[in-house]
Amino acid sequence: MKKASLRLMELSADEKARQLYEARLKEQRDSYAREKGAIFKIAKNFLGMGMSVADVSTGTGLTHEEVEYVQNADF
């Protein structure tokens, strides 16, 4: 933990390193959002085919709550 804390302090002190770190984090978040959006579209298609929430949850790895959200969302 101490080593990670020291590394964070180093990155914070170095503006270029901090910007690179933030850019990497943004790319990871954007990639996750794109992936999640694609899974939501697949879940919406499954629901449109008449699959149950439980089956869509199992097939996509989404939680029941996420599948219910997709079921009620307009996208």
N, C-alpha and C positions, 0 to 999 in steps of 0.2 A: 504494500500500500504506500509506503514511504517513497519507494522508487517511482511509482506512478505519479505521486504528488509532485516530486521533483521534476519529472518529465513535463508535467503540465505547466509548471512554473517556467521551465525553459521555453516551451512553445509559446506561452503567453508573452514572454519577453521579446521573442524574435517575431517581428511583424510578418515577414515573408513565410515563415514556418506556420504561423497561426492562420494565415490566409489559405495556404495549401491544405491544412488540416480541415478548415471550414469548408473548402471546396469539396474535399473527399466526403465529408459528412453529408453535404447537400446532395451529392451524386448518389450516395447510398439511400438517402430518404426518397429521392425522386425515383430511383429504381424500385424501391419497395412499393411506392404509391402506384407506379405503372403495373407492377405485378399484381397487386391487390385489386386494381381496377379490372384487369383482365380476368381474374378469378371471379369477381362479382358479375361480369358479363356472362361467363360460363354458367354460373349459378342461376342467373336470370333465364338463360336458355333452358336449363334443366327444369326449372320451375314451369316454364312455358310448355314443356313437353309433358307436364303432369306428374313429375316426380315429387315425392313427399319432401318436406323440410328435412327430415331425418336422413333420407337417402342423399339429398343434395349436400348436406353437411358431411356425410361420410365420403362422398365422391370428391368433394373439393377441399376438405380439410378446414372449412369455415365452421365457426361455432353456430349453434342453433340460432342465437341472437343475430349473428351476422346474416344468416340466410333469411331470417324473418325481416331484417332491415331491407335486404335486396328485394324481397317479395313485395314490400310496400313502397319501395322507391320508384321514382319516375326517371329512369335513364335508359 
